[in-house]
Amino acid sequence: MMKNNKLNLYEECRNYPQTFDVAVLGGGTAGSIAAIAAAMYQAETVVIERECFLGGTASGGQVTPMMSNHIPGNLDNSFISRKVNAGLLEQGYADSDIYGNDGWFNPEMLKFTLEDMLLQNGGKLLYGTELIYPVLKDGIMEGVVVHNRGGLQFIKAKVFIDATGDAALSYKSGVPCFEGSEENGRNQPMSLRFMLGNIDIKKVISFLAEIGICCELEYPFLEIASLWSYESPLTDIFRQGVRRGVIEYNDASYFQAFTVPGMPGVMSFNCPEAVGYDRANDSGCVTNAVVECRGAIRRLHNFLKEYIEGFESSYIISVASMPGIRESRRIKGQYVLTEEDYNHRRKFADAIAQTGYPIDIHGENQSEGKVKPFQRGEYFEVPFRCLVPENIANLLAAGRCISSSFVVQSCIRIQPTCRAMGEAAGIAAAMSCIRNISVGEIDGMEIRKAMIQNGAEFTGQR
């Protein structure tokens, strides 16, 4: 009886579908930009997001500041990304440092800015909504069954964009996917970020100077970093904390913190890292990693108050509402980006993103001997074909789950690159609807051209 009830409920939801031109699954770093782009091209667009905000790890995960793509001139391949940054800057919730990096932003206010931009362009939102499974017929995705407070719902669209980060929509649709390292199947370790308030930033800077650490940035900017593998006066202080039992060894395996624009006396911590938790698609593993990190956050805070001047009166103001998952699944698309592309600084006619960001694998380094580090000014490109799966005619992927190897994914997962992928996917989805063709029939050169016409910046524009 229960099985029949479930079947009837499913059939009922299919009888009353909500219909759109473009449905974006996941409103994170890539998905929010993809939805804004599609909406700007007059496509009726909806974002299906399990959280109740846009921005994903950049906002709810507190991943700030935004790393530069390391291309001279601080070029931004996404016009929408530049508008987002400008909007935050105008409100006093972003800033540009002495090196011209305008990626310093307030993660809470990013939620407001992205939401405003989507709604102002006519986009729709479905918050608190989780993907259950897709409905496919003859290589076409007819729709997706989702669940939220209203129960099961059926969302139909002409084109779907998988911006789930974990390639959840693609995986459930039968798209071939890679997962973890090709060597051992493990993912990079996760982190859980947090923020401390009531910090005396000037006092921290003075203390660092006293122990021999010169801060390259000017006040109010501050970055603190420490790794066991890099000797510094800070590592000596962390060792003292470990010896006294204030912190554990793994708590300081990766330590990094940044000030936050528009939040005086606040720092965002890119740590702790969940050492040994390397199965990002295992809910039990993710749960245990979050619990472990919360314990580490408490220890790190106590350590900072005791050992680092300026933190004496600080307090925890927030812990990220979602863990920072660096990589999990990746689709197998029309083109798989590999170390060979990275090493040859490969350029593509259908490139929709460029990056000079280095290989950045947390945990066990599996790139040694495989890659040739970038020299200043060098970069390679991400072709549109990496966003297009082979077997679903109306599906695109965007963000950290695009088609690439484990090693190369570690340098294209940063926010500027993911935003560019999202913009390209949104434009392509709208174009597919306008022309009534499959996404695989779209020439990526046209997408790149459209991005540049909108105001995106590419070095060596062609």
VOPAGU-2260 file (C-alpha; in pm, 1 decimal, decimal comma):
REM VOPAGU-2260
SITE   aa  ch    i         X         Y         Z
SITE  MET   A    0       0,0       0,0       0,0
SITE  MET   A    1     277,2     242,4      90,7
SITE  LYS   A    2     450,4     174,2    -239,6
SITE  ASN   A    3     130,1     258,9    -428,9
SITE  ASN   A    4      82,9     575,1    -225,0
SITE  LYS   A    5     433,2     684,5    -316,2
SITE  LEU   A    6     367,2     607,3    -682,0
SITE  ASN   A    7      41,6     802,4    -676,4
SITE  LEU   A    8     216,6    1099,4    -513,6
SITE  TYR   A    9     484,2    1094,2    -781,9
SITE  GLU   A   10     227,3    1073,9   -1062,7
SITE  GLU   A   11      30,4    1356,7    -904,8
SITE  CYS   A   12     334,4    1583,5    -893,7
SITE  ARG   A   13     406,0    1504,0   -1259,9
SITE  ASN   A   14      50,7    1604,6   -1352,3
SITE  TYR   A   15     110,4    1956,7   -1219,3
SITE  PRO   A   16     461,3    2049,9   -1332,0
SITE  GLN   A   17     625,6    2386,8   -1305,4
SITE  THR   A   18     776,0    2466,5   -1644,8
SITE  PHE   A   19    1076,5    2685,5   -1727,3
SITE  ASP   A   20    1321,3    2744,4   -2008,8
SITE  VAL   A   21    1627,8    2685,9   -1788,8
SITE  ALA   A   22    1653,6    2508,4   -1454,8
SITE  VAL   A   23    1977,4    2546,6   -1260,9
SITE  LEU   A   24    2038,8    2279,5    -999,5
SITE  GLY   A   25    2250,2    2443,8    -728,7
SITE  GLY   A   26    2279,7    2817,0    -668,3
SITE  GLY   A   27    2642,5    2823,0    -558,7
SITE  THR   A   28    2945,4    2997,6    -706,6
SITE  ALA   A   29    2882,1    2875,1   -1062,0
SITE  GLY   A   30    2506,5    2816,3   -1042,6
SITE  SER   A   31    2409,5    3163,6    -924,6
SITE  ILE   A   32    2606,5    3323,0   -1208,5
SITE  ALA   A   33    2465,1    3071,6   -1459,9
SITE  ALA   A   34    2111,2    3159,0   -1358,2
SITE  ILE   A   35    2173,3    3533,8   -1376,9
SITE  ALA   A   36    2329,7    3491,4   -1722,5
SITE  ALA   A   37    2038,0    3284,2   -1855,9
SITE  ALA   A   38    1786,0    3529,8   -1711,4
SITE  MET   A   39    1972,2    3823,8   -1868,9
SITE  TYR   A   40    1916,5    3652,8   -2205,3
SITE  GLN   A   41    1540,6    3650,7   -2137,0
SITE  ALA   A   42    1521,6    3279,1   -2062,9
SITE  GLU   A   43    1264,3    3194,6   -1795,5
SITE  THR   A   44    1502,4    3063,1   -1533,3
SITE  VAL   A   45    1471,0    2895,4   -1194,7
SITE  VAL   A   46    1738,2    2808,5    -939,3
SITE  ILE   A   47    1672,9    2494,7    -736,3
SITE  GLU   A   48    1878,0    2530,9    -417,5
SITE  ARG   A   49    1874,3    2314,6    -103,7
SITE  GLU   A   50    1998,0    2599,2     118,5
SITE  CYS   A   51    1808,3    2926,3     166,5
SITE  PHE   A   52    2065,2    3153,3       1,7
SITE  LEU   A   53    2273,4    3187,3    -312,2
SITE  GLY   A   54    2651,7    3176,4    -328,9
SITE  GLY   A   55    2719,2    2826,5    -196,3
SITE  THR   A   56    3059,0    2787,0     -37,9
SITE  ALA   A   57    3145,6    3151,6    -114,1
SITE  SER   A   58    2864,0    3272,9     111,8
SITE  GLY   A   59    2738,6    2990,0     333,9
SITE  GLY   A   60    3081,0    2828,6     334,3
SITE  GLN   A   61    3248,9    3163,0     415,5
SITE  VAL   A   62    3518,3    3108,5     149,9
SITE  THR   A   63    3660,6    3459,2     140,4
SITE  PRO   A   64    3849,4    3634,0     -10,4
SITE  MET   A   65    3815,1    3523,9    -370,9
SITE  MET   A   66    4146,3    3402,8    -509,2
SITE  SER   A   67    4284,4    3573,1    -818,0
SITE  ASN   A   68    4319,7    3374,7   -1140,1
SITE  HIS   A   69    4681,7    3501,2   -1144,4
SITE  ILE   A   70    4650,4    3648,3   -1492,0
SITE  PRO   A   71    4826,1    3988,2   -1514,4
SITE  GLY   A   72    4580,8    4276,8   -1510,0
SITE  ASN   A   73    4342,8    4084,5   -1282,3
SITE  LEU   A   74    4123,7    4006,5   -1582,9
SITE  ASP   A   75    3777,5    3868,5   -1513,6
SITE  ASN   A   76    3640,6    3620,8   -1766,5
SITE  SER   A   77    3290,9    3674,9   -1623,9
SITE  PHE   A   78    3116,9    4006,9   -1681,2
SITE  ILE   A   79    2858,4    3916,4   -1417,6
SITE  SER   A   80    3131,7    3837,5   -1166,9
SITE  ARG   A   81    3270,8    4186,0   -1216,8
SITE  LYS   A   82    2924,5    4332,5   -1160,0
SITE  VAL   A   83    2887,9    4132,1    -839,3
SITE  ASN   A   84    3223,4    4258,4    -711,7
SITE  ALA   A   85    3139,1    4615,7    -810,1
SITE  GLY   A   86    2803,8    4596,1    -635,0
SITE  LEU   A   87    2962,3    4475,8    -312,6
SITE  LEU   A   88    3234,2    4740,0    -340,0
SITE  GLU   A   89    2977,3    5017,3    -385,1
SITE  GLN   A   90    2799,6    4906,3     -66,7
SITE  GLY   A   91    3122,8    4891,8     133,0
SITE  TYR   A   92    3119,6    4512,4     154,1
SITE  ALA   A   93    3420,5    4449,4     -69,2
SITE  ASP   A   94    3764,5    4599,2    -110,9
SITE  SER   A   95    4073,2    4595,5    -331,3
SITE  ASP   A   96    4415,8    4539,4    -181,1
SITE  ILE   A   97    4747,4    4702,4    -275,4
SITE  TYR   A   98    4800,0    4436,8    -543,6
SITE  GLY   A   99    4474,0    4525,5    -719,0
SITE  ASN   A  100    4292,3    4210,0    -610,3
SITE  ASP   A  101    3927,5    4312,8    -569,8
SITE  GLY   A  102    3828,7    3968,0    -446,4
SITE  TRP   A  103    3798,9    4068,1     -79,6
SITE  PHE   A  104    3428,5    4042,7       3,8
SITE  ASN   A  105    3177,6    3999,1     282,9
SITE  PRO   A  106    3022,1    3651,0     248,8
SITE  GLU   A  107    2696,3    3743,2     421,6
SITE  MET   A  108    2632,8    4039,5     193,8
SITE  LEU   A  109    2716,8    3829,5    -112,4
SITE  LYS   A  110    2390,5    3643,1     -46,0
SITE  PHE   A  111    2195,5    3968,5     -81,6
SITE  THR   A  112    2380,2    4084,6    -393,0
SITE  LEU   A  113    2339,7    3759,8    -588,7
SITE  GLU   A  114    1974,1    3728,4    -494,6
SITE  ASP   A  115    1903,7    4088,1    -598,1
SITE  MET   A  116    2075,4    4041,9    -934,9
SITE  LEU   A  117    1884,2    3723,6   -1013,4
SITE  LEU   A  118    1543,2    3865,2    -920,1
SITE  GLN   A  119    1607,1    4196,1   -1096,0
SITE  ASN   A  120    1668,3    4000,3   -1417,6
SITE  GLY   A  121    1345,6    3804,4   -1379,1
SITE  GLY   A  122    1493,5    3481,8   -1240,9
SITE  LYS   A  123    1298,4    3260,1   -1000,0
SITE  LEU   A  124    1408,0    3084,0    -682,5
SITE  LEU   A  125    1315,5    2757,5    -512,4
SITE  TYR   A  126    1498,6    2754,2    -178,5
SITE  GLY   A  127    1499,6    2460,7      59,4
SITE  THR   A  128    1452,8    2227,9    -235,5
SITE  GLU   A  129    1642,7    1902,4    -286,5
SITE  LEU   A  130    1690,4    1700,8    -604,4
SITE  ILE   A  131    1535,3    1353,4    -579,9
SITE  TYR   A  132    1591,2    1219,3    -931,2
SITE  PRO   A  133    1573,3    1322,2   -1296,5
SITE  VAL   A  134    1320,1    1197,0   -1550,2
SITE  LEU   A  135    1473,7    1112,4   -1887,4
SITE  LYS   A  136    1348,3     987,0   -2219,9
SITE  ASP   A  137    1562,0     903,7   -2523,0
SITE  GLY   A  138    1861,0    1106,0   -2401,9
SITE  ILE   A  139    1650,2    1409,1   -2314,6
SITE  MET   A  140    1593,1    1528,6   -1959,3
SITE  GLU   A  141    1221,2    1595,2   -1936,6
SITE  GLY   A  142    1231,7    1719,7   -1582,0
SITE  VAL   A  143    1343,7    1662,5   -1225,4
SITE  VAL   A  144    1152,7    1544,5    -922,5
SITE  VAL   A  145    1241,4    1760,2    -623,0
SITE  HIS   A  146    1131,0    1773,8    -261,8
SITE  ASN   A  147    1068,6    2070,2     -35,7
SITE  ARG   A  148     820,8    2184,2     228,8
SITE  GLY   A  149     538,6    2138,6     -20,9
SITE  GLY   A  150     629,5    1773,3     -79,0
SITE  LEU   A  151     727,9    1631,1    -415,7
SITE  GLN   A  152     728,3    1863,8    -715,8
SITE  PHE   A  153     805,4    1810,4   -1082,1
SITE  ILE   A  154    1013,0    2078,7   -1255,5
SITE  LYS   A  155    1022,7    2075,8   -1634,1
SITE  ALA   A  156    1271,0    2276,2   -1841,0
SITE  LYS   A  157    1414,6    2290,2   -2189,6
SITE  VAL   A  158    1771,4    2294,9   -2056,2
SITE  PHE   A  159    1918,5    2191,1   -1721,1
SITE  ILE   A  160    2245,0    2309,2   -1567,2
SITE  ASP   A  161    2416,5    2088,2   -1311,3
SITE  ALA   A  162    2586,0    2326,8   -1069,9
SITE  THR   A  163    2552,3    2099,1    -768,6
SITE  GLY   A  164    2927,8    2078,8    -714,4
SITE  ASP   A  165    2900,5    1703,4    -670,8
SITE  ALA   A  166    2766,2    1644,1   -1023,8
SITE  ALA   A  167    2456,2    1504,5    -850,3
SITE  LEU   A  168    2216,9    1568,5   -1140,1
SITE  SER   A  169    2460,5    1431,4   -1399,6
SITE  TYR   A  170    2542,5    1124,8   -1190,5
SITE  LYS   A  171    2175,7    1041,9   -1132,1
SITE  SER   A  172    2112,5    1087,5   -1504,6
SITE  GLY   A  173    2367,4     823,6   -1601,8
SITE  VAL   A  174    2639,2    1061,7   -1715,8
SITE  PRO   A  175    2978,8     888,8   -1677,4
SITE  CYS   A  176    3162,2    1051,2   -1387,1
SITE  PHE   A  177    3507,5    1047,4   -1232,2
SITE  GLU   A  178    3542,3    1054,7    -856,0
SITE  GLY   A  179    3848,6    1146,4    -654,0
SITE  SER   A  180    4205,9    1074,9    -747,7
SITE  GLU   A  181    4278,5     842,3   -1037,4
SITE  GLU   A  182    4547,0     684,4    -816,2
SITE  ASN   A  183    4343,5     591,9    -509,4
SITE  GLY   A  184    3988,9     730,2    -547,4
SITE  ARG   A  185    4026,4     963,2    -249,6
SITE  ASN   A  186    3905,7    1323,1    -245,4
SITE  GLN   A  187    4090,5    1624,4    -115,3
SITE  PRO   A  188    4021,4    1685,7     256,0
SITE  MET   A  189    3732,3    1911,2     354,2
SITE  SER   A  190    3748,1    2223,8     569,8
SITE  LEU   A  191    3496,2    2399,6     791,5
SITE  ARG   A  192    3544,6    2773,4     807,1
SITE  PHE   A  193    3455,9    3002,5    1094,8
SITE  MET   A  194    3467,8    3368,8    1190,3
SITE  LEU   A  195    3596,1    3538,7    1503,4
SITE  GLY   A  196    3487,7    3885,9    1610,9
SITE  ASN   A  197    3618,9    4156,1    1842,8
SITE  ILE   A  198    3979,2    4107,0    1727,6
SITE  ASP   A  199    4226,3    4393,5    1769,9
SITE  ILE   A  200    4367,5    4373,9    1416,7
SITE  LYS   A  201    4636,2    4639,4    1472,2
SITE  LYS   A  202    4755,4    4454,5    1782,0
SITE  VAL   A  203    4776,4    4129,4    1584,9
SITE  ILE   A  204    4984,3    4300,5    1316,0
SITE  SER   A  205    5219,1    4445,4    1580,2
SITE  PHE   A  206    5257,0    4106,2    1745,7
SITE  LEU   A  207    5340,8    3938,8    1415,2
SITE  ALA   A  208    5603,0    4207,5    1347,1
SITE  GLU   A  209    5758,0    4145,3    1691,0
SITE  ILE   A  210    5804,4    3773,6    1618,5
SITE  GLY   A  211    5954,4    3847,5    1276,3
SITE  ILE   A  212    5657,5    3822,3    1041,8
SITE  CYS   A  213    5614,2    4122,0     813,5
SITE  CYS   A  214    5259,1    4160,5     680,7
SITE  GLU   A  215    5276,7    4237,9     309,1
SITE  LEU   A  216    4926,1    4384,7     301,7
SITE  GLU   A  217    4835,2    4718,9     454,8
SITE  TYR   A  218    4584,1    4766,2     736,3
SITE  PRO   A  219    4288,9    4692,0     746,2
SITE  PHE   A  220    4392,6    4394,9     529,2
SITE  LEU   A  221    4553,4    4104,4     707,9
SITE  GLU   A  222    4632,6    3744,9     615,8
SITE  ILE   A  223    4779,4    3494,8     860,1
SITE  ALA   A  224    4898,5    3153,7     746,3
SITE  SER   A  225    5089,7    2860,3     888,0
SITE  LEU   A  226    5169,6    2505,4     772,8
SITE  TRP   A  227    5375,1    2239,2     943,9
SITE  SER   A  228    5565,3    2195,3     616,4
SITE  TYR   A  229    5678,7    2562,0     610,2
SITE  GLU   A  230    5891,8    2678,4     900,7
SITE  SER   A  231    5805,9    3020,8    1041,8
SITE  PRO   A  232    5787,1    3191,5    1382,1
SITE  LEU   A  233    5417,6    3095,8    1385,0
SITE  THR   A  234    5487,6    2723,5    1355,3
SITE  ASP   A  235    5700,6    2747,3    1670,4
SITE  ILE   A  236    5406,7    2900,2    1854,9
SITE  PHE   A  237    5171,0    2631,4    1727,5
SITE  ARG   A  238    5415,9    2364,9    1850,8
SITE  GLN   A  239    5396,3    2516,7    2197,5
SITE  GLY   A  240    5018,4    2483,9    2184,6
SITE  VAL   A  241    5043,8    2119,9    2079,1
SITE  ARG   A  242    5294,8    2037,9    2354,2
SITE  ARG   A  243    5066,5    2188,6    2616,0
SITE  GLY   A  244    4758,3    2014,0    2478,9
SITE  VAL   A  245    4575,6    2337,1    2393,0
SITE  ILE   A  246    4546,9    2221,1    2031,5
SITE  GLU   A  247    4604,3    1891,2    1853,3
SITE  TYR   A  248    4863,3    1837,9    1581,9
SITE  ASN   A  249    4604,2    1814,2    1302,0
SITE  ASP   A  250    4438,2    2138,7    1414,2
SITE  ALA   A  251    4737,9    2329,6    1279,6
SITE  SER   A  252    4806,8    2118,5     972,5
SITE  TYR   A  253    4658,6    2399,2     763,3
SITE  PHE   A  254    4594,0    2738,7     923,0
SITE  GLN   A  255    4489,6    3051,8     736,2
SITE  ALA   A  256    4281,8    3358,9     818,5
SITE  PHE   A  257    4174,2    3681,1     646,7
SITE  THR   A  258    4007,8    4005,9     747,5
SITE  VAL   A  259    3658,0    4070,3     607,9
SITE  PRO   A  260    3544,0    4396,6     437,9
SITE  GLY   A  261    3260,3    4572,1     615,2
SITE  MET   A  262    3320,2    4373,2     934,5
SITE  PRO   A  263    3579,5    4558,5    1147,5
SITE  GLY   A  264    3757,3    4336,8    1396,6
SITE  VAL   A  265    3647,1    4017,7    1220,4
SITE  MET   A  266    3857,9    3748,8    1056,5
SITE  SER   A  267    3747,2    3451,6     847,7
SITE  PHE   A  268    3944,2    3130,3     900,8
SITE  ASN   A  269    4016,7    2892,6     614,5
SITE  CYS   A  270    4050,9    2606,5     858,6
SITE  PRO   A  271    4041,2    2365,5    1029,1
SITE  GLU   A  272    4102,3    2099,4     769,4
SITE  ALA   A  273    3946,3    1758,8     828,3
SITE  VAL   A  274    4261,2    1548,3     796,3
SITE  GLY   A  275    4184,3    1189,3     694,2
SITE  TYR   A  276    3825,6    1257,3     587,1
SITE  ASP   A  277    3855,1    1204,3     213,0
SITE  ARG   A  278    3519,8    1064,3      94,7
SITE  ALA   A  279    3322,1    1371,7      -0,6
SITE  ASN   A  280    3019,9    1177,6    -132,3
SITE  ASP   A  281    2981,4     972,2     185,9
SITE  SER   A  282    2732,1    1145,7     418,0
SITE  GLY   A  283    2873,0     967,9     722,4
SITE  CYS   A  284    3223,8    1085,1     638,5
SITE  VAL   A  285    3108,5    1443,6     583,2
SITE  THR   A  286    2912,2    1439,4     910,5
SITE  ASN   A  287    3210,1    1310,9    1107,2
SITE  ALA   A  288    3436,2    1568,2     940,8
SITE  VAL   A  289    3205,8    1853,5    1044,1
SITE  VAL   A  290    3186,2    1728,7    1403,3
SITE  GLU   A  291    3565,2    1687,8    1416,6
SITE  CYS   A  292    3615,1    2038,1    1276,6
SITE  ARG   A  293    3381,3    2195,9    1531,1
SITE  GLY   A  294    3595,1    2050,8    1807,9
SITE  ALA   A  295    3906,0    2185,1    1636,8
SITE  ILE   A  296    3747,3    2531,6    1603,2
SITE  ARG   A  297    3691,3    2546,1    1977,6
SITE  ARG   A  298    4053,1    2444,7    2043,2
SITE  LEU   A  299    4193,6    2688,6    1786,2
SITE  HIS   A  300    3999,1    2974,5    1935,6
SITE  ASN   A  301    4127,5    2898,6    2285,0
SITE  PHE   A  302    4479,5    2876,2    2143,7
SITE  LEU   A  303    4454,9    3211,1    1964,9
SITE  LYS   A  304    4324,0    3388,0    2274,7
SITE  GLU   A  305    4617,4    3257,7    2478,5
SITE  TYR   A  306    4905,9    3272,9    2231,3
SITE  ILE   A  307    4838,7    3546,6    1972,9
SITE  GLU   A  308    4810,7    3904,7    2096,1
SITE  GLY   A  309    4500,3    4079,9    1967,5
SITE  PHE   A  310    4272,4    3778,3    2009,0
SITE  GLU   A  311    4234,2    3802,4    2389,6
SITE  SER   A  312    3875,7    3934,9    2380,3
SITE  SER   A  313    3767,8    3764,3    2058,9
SITE  TYR   A  314    3469,2    3533,5    2029,5
SITE  ILE   A  315    3321,0    3296,0    1773,6
SITE  ILE   A  316    3054,8    3481,3    1577,6
SITE  SER   A  317    2974,3    3210,1    1323,6
SITE  VAL   A  318    3068,8    2870,4    1188,4
SITE  ALA   A  319    3005,0    2808,5     818,7
SITE  SER   A  320    2665,3    2651,8     751,6
SITE  MET   A  321    2821,8    2411,4     503,5
SITE  PRO   A  322    3159,6    2236,2     483,2
SITE  GLY   A  323    3413,2    2341,4     223,4
SITE  ILE   A  324    3429,3    2045,9     -15,3
SITE  ARG   A  325    3710,1    2099,9    -262,8
SITE  GLU   A  326    3622,2    1821,5    -504,4
SITE  SER   A  327    3405,4    1513,5    -531,8
SITE  ARG   A  328    3259,9    1396,0    -864,3
SITE  ARG   A  329    3347,2    1529,0   -1208,6
SITE  ILE   A  330    3154,5    1459,5   -1527,1
SITE  LYS   A  331    3309,8    1299,7   -1832,3
SITE  GLY   A  332    3234,6    1555,1   -2100,2
SITE  GLN   A  333    3308,4    1603,4   -2466,0
SITE  TYR   A  334    3660,4    1701,3   -2360,1
SITE  VAL   A  335    3853,1    1601,0   -2047,3
SITE  LEU   A  336    4100,1    1864,4   -1928,6
SITE  THR   A  337    4425,2    1698,9   -1814,0
SITE  GLU   A  338    4778,2    1766,6   -1693,2
SITE  GLU   A  339    4890,2    1766,3   -2056,4
SITE  ASP   A  340    4673,0    2072,1   -2120,9
SITE  TYR   A  341    4811,0    2237,7   -1808,8
SITE  ASN   A  342    5175,2    2162,2   -1893,0
SITE  HIS   A  343    5140,3    2283,3   -2251,5
SITE  ARG   A  344    4950,1    2597,5   -2141,9
SITE  ARG   A  345    4693,3    2489,5   -2397,6
SITE  LYS   A  346    4459,7    2741,6   -2561,2
SITE  PHE   A  347    4127,0    2647,7   -2719,7
SITE  ALA   A  348    3910,9    2811,1   -2984,7
SITE  ASP   A  349    3605,7    2745,4   -2765,3
SITE  ALA   A  350    3770,4    2860,8   -2440,5
SITE  ILE   A  351    3529,1    3012,5   -2187,8
SITE  ALA   A  352    3771,6    3056,8   -1897,4
SITE  GLN   A  353    4143,1    3121,7   -1845,1
SITE  THR   A  354    4353,0    3065,4   -1536,4
SITE  GLY   A  355    4709,3    3092,4   -1418,0
SITE  TYR   A  356    4618,5    2960,8   -1073,7
SITE  PRO   A  357    4861,1    2690,6    -959,8
SITE  ILE   A  358    4787,3    2326,0    -891,5
SITE  ASP   A  359    4645,9    2331,7    -537,7
SITE  ILE   A  360    4592,7    1983,4    -395,3
SITE  HIS   A  361    4530,9    1970,4     -22,3
SITE  GLY   A  362    4635,0    1659,1     161,8
SITE  GLU   A  363    4855,0    1407,8     -16,4
SITE  ASN   A  364    5040,0    1579,1    -303,4
SITE  GLN   A  365    4972,7    1374,8    -615,3
SITE  SER   A  366    5099,7    1628,4    -867,8
SITE  GLU   A  367    5472,1    1592,2    -800,3
SITE  GLY   A  368    5655,4    1515,7   -1122,6
SITE  LYS   A  369    5335,0    1550,1   -1325,4
SITE  VAL   A  370    5306,0    1924,5   -1372,5
SITE  LYS   A  371    5527,8    2214,3   -1472,6
SITE  PRO   A  372    5456,0    2511,7   -1242,1
SITE  PHE   A  373    5333,8    2830,6   -1402,7
SITE  GLN   A  374    5572,9    3117,6   -1451,9
SITE  ARG   A  375    5435,3    3470,9   -1418,1
SITE  GLY   A  376    5203,0    3554,2   -1705,7
SITE  GLU   A  377    5146,3    3191,4   -1809,7
SITE  TYR   A  378    4797,0    3045,4   -1818,7
SITE  PHE   A  379    4586,4    2781,5   -1986,5
SITE  GLU   A  380    4221,8    2769,1   -2089,5
SITE  VAL   A  381    3903,5    2574,3   -2019,4
SITE  PRO   A  382    3709,8    2480,7   -2334,6
SITE  PHE   A  383    3329,7    2493,1   -2347,7
SITE  ARG   A  384    3330,1    2121,1   -2433,8
SITE  CYS   A  385    3426,5    2042,4   -2072,1
SITE  LEU   A  386    3078,8    2160,9   -1970,6
SITE  VAL   A  387    2894,3    1933,7   -2212,7
SITE  PRO   A  388    2825,1    1568,7   -2117,0
SITE  GLU   A  389    2819,6    1321,0   -2400,0
SITE  ASN   A  390    2485,4    1149,5   -2348,1
SITE  ILE   A  391    2223,3    1406,8   -2238,5
SITE  ALA   A  392    2121,1    1652,5   -2509,8
SITE  ASN   A  393    1987,3    1927,5   -2282,7
SITE  LEU   A  394    2226,8    1915,4   -1988,4
SITE  LEU   A  395    2530,3    2128,9   -1903,7
SITE  ALA   A  396    2762,8    2122,5   -1602,9
SITE  ALA   A  397    2934,1    2420,5   -1442,7
SITE  GLY   A  398    3171,1    2469,3   -1151,2
SITE  ARG   A  399    3409,4    2228,8    -982,4
SITE  CYS   A  400    3231,6    1924,0   -1130,9
SITE  ILE   A  401    3321,6    1987,2   -1497,3
SITE  SER   A  402    3515,8    1738,1   -1707,2
SITE  SER   A  403    3877,4    1726,2   -1587,0
SITE  SER   A  404    4138,4    1512,7   -1418,1
SITE  PHE   A  405    4182,0    1515,3   -1040,0
SITE  VAL   A  406    4504,9    1716,3   -1054,2
SITE  VAL   A  407    4382,9    1980,5   -1299,4
SITE  GLN   A  408    4055,4    2022,2   -1110,6
SITE  SER   A  409    4258,6    2159,1    -820,4
SITE  CYS   A  410    4349,4    2472,5   -1016,8
SITE  ILE   A  411    4017,8    2540,3   -1192,3
SITE  ARG   A  412    3794,9    2509,6    -882,5
SITE  ILE   A  413    3855,9    2868,8    -764,9
SITE  GLN   A  414    3571,6    3120,3    -771,1
SITE  PRO   A  415    3671,7    3337,2   -1073,6
SITE  THR   A  416    3700,2    3029,2   -1296,6
SITE  CYS   A  417    3377,8    2875,2   -1165,4
SITE  ARG   A  418    3193,1    3202,2   -1221,5
SITE  ALA   A  419    3316,7    3213,2   -1581,2
SITE  MET   A  420    3198,3    2855,4   -1632,6
SITE  GLY   A  421    2860,3    2949,8   -1489,0
SITE  GLU   A  422    2827,2    3250,2   -1718,1
SITE  ALA   A  423    2914,9    3037,6   -2020,3
SITE  ALA   A  424    2665,3    2768,0   -1920,2
SITE  GLY   A  425    2387,4    3023,0   -1864,7
SITE  ILE   A  426    2442,2    3187,8   -2202,1
SITE  ALA   A  427    2459,3    2849,5   -2376,5
SITE  ALA   A  428    2139,5    2730,8   -2206,6
SITE  ALA   A  429    1952,4    3042,6   -2316,2
SITE  MET   A  430    2093,1    3012,6   -2667,2
SITE  SER   A  431    1978,8    2649,9   -2681,9
SITE  CYS   A  432    1625,1    2758,4   -2592,6
SITE  ILE   A  433    1619,1    3047,3   -2840,2
SITE  ARG   A  434    1742,3    2833,2   -3130,4
SITE  ASN   A  435    1570,2    2513,1   -3023,8
SITE  ILE   A  436    1890,7    2310,1   -3058,7
SITE  SER   A  437    2076,9    2078,8   -2823,2
SITE  VAL   A  438    2356,1    2220,9   -2608,2
SITE  GLY   A  439    2601,4    1993,8   -2790,4
SITE  GLU   A  440    2522,2    2169,9   -3118,3
SITE  ILE   A  441    2630,1    2507,7   -2982,6
SITE  ASP   A  442    2971,6    2629,3   -3092,6
SITE  GLY   A  443    3172,2    2728,7   -2786,7
SITE  MET   A  444    3337,0    3002,6   -2995,5
SITE  GLU   A  445    2998,3    3176,3   -3002,9
SITE  ILE   A  446    2971,5    3154,2   -2624,8
SITE  ARG   A  447    3315,8    3307,2   -2580,2
SITE  LYS   A  448    3229,1    3581,0   -2829,4
SITE  ALA   A  449    2904,0    3656,7   -2645,0
SITE  MET   A  450    3087,7    3673,2   -2311,8
SITE  ILE   A  451    3339,7    3923,0   -2454,0
SITE  GLN   A  452    3061,8    4132,3   -2613,7
SITE  ASN   A  453    2894,0    4151,8   -2272,6
SITE  GLY   A  454    3213,8    4285,1   -2118,9
SITE  ALA   A  455    3406,7    3977,9   -2004,4
SITE  GLU   A  456    3783,5    4015,4   -2026,2
SITE  PHE   A  457    4010,7    3758,6   -2193,4
SITE  THR   A  458    4382,1    3797,6   -2242,6
SITE  GLY   A  459    4475,5    3745,4   -2606,2
SITE  GLN   A  460    4114,5    3804,4   -2713,2
SITE  ARG   A  461    4038,0    3651,3   -3050,1
